[in-house]
Amino acid sequence: MGEPARTDKMSVTIPSELAAELRARAGRGNVSAYVTEALVRQLEHDRLGDLLAELAENHDPVTEEELAQARAEWPEQ
């Protein structure tokens, strides 16, 4: 087993209604883990957006034909 991840303690301010829902979903003892998982997903989403912006800047736009071909090859879930 590897070393435990280093952590930083942070303080955030969020609306009371959101905090109540967070506690209800995560449980008081698991709020940090819940928020960490949400931040990981958001950062992945942000990095994907950065990649898409870079691709759009450096390459021609995707054509409708290319989109149709990709959709045909990508099964719906």
C-alpha positions in Angstrom: 0.0 0.0 0.0 1.3 3.5 -0.9 1.7 6.5 1.2 -1.5 8.4 2.1 -2.2 11.4 -0.1 -1.1 14.8 1.4 -4.0 17.0 2.2 -4.6 20.7 2.7 -7.3 22.1 5.0 -9.5 24.7 3.3 -12.4 26.8 4.3 -15.2 27.5 1.8 -18.4 29.5 2.1 -21.5 28.0 0.4 -25.2 28.8 0.7 -26.9 27.2 3.7 -29.4 25.2 1.6 -26.5 23.7 -0.4 -24.6 22.9 2.8 -27.7 21.1 4.3 -28.2 19.0 1.1 -24.5 18.2 1.1 -24.6 17.0 4.7 -27.7 15.0 4.0 -26.2 13.3 1.0 -22.6 12.8 2.3 -23.2 12.5 6.0 -21.4 14.8 8.4 -18.2 12.6 8.6 -17.9 12.2 4.8 -18.3 15.8 3.5 -14.6 16.2 2.7 -14.5 12.9 0.6 -17.8 13.9 -1.2 -16.5 17.4 -2.0 -13.1 16.0 -3.1 -14.8 13.6 -5.5 -16.9 16.4 -6.9 -13.8 18.6 -7.4 -12.0 15.8 -9.2 -14.9 15.4 -11.6 -15.1 19.2 -12.2 -11.4 19.5 -12.8 -11.5 16.6 -15.3 -14.4 18.4 -17.0 -12.5 21.7 -17.1 -9.4 20.0 -18.5 -11.5 18.4 -21.2 -12.9 21.8 -22.1 -9.3 23.2 -22.3 -8.4 20.3 -24.6 -11.4 20.9 -26.8 -10.6 24.7 -27.0 -7.0 23.9 -28.0 -8.2 21.4 -30.7 -10.7 24.0 -32.0 -7.9 26.6 -32.2 -5.4 24.4 -33.9 -7.6 22.3 -36.3 -10.4 22.8 -38.7 -14.0 22.5 -37.3 -15.6 19.1 -37.2 -17.9 18.7 -40.2 -21.5 17.4 -39.9 -20.4 14.3 -41.9 -17.6 13.6 -39.3 -20.1 14.0 -36.5 -22.5 11.6 -38.1 -19.8 9.0 -38.6 -18.6 9.4 -35.0 -22.2 9.0 -33.7 -22.7 5.9 -35.8 -19.6 4.3 -34.4 -20.3 5.4 -30.7 -23.1 3.2 -29.2 -25.7 5.0 -27.2 -25.9 4.1 -23.6 
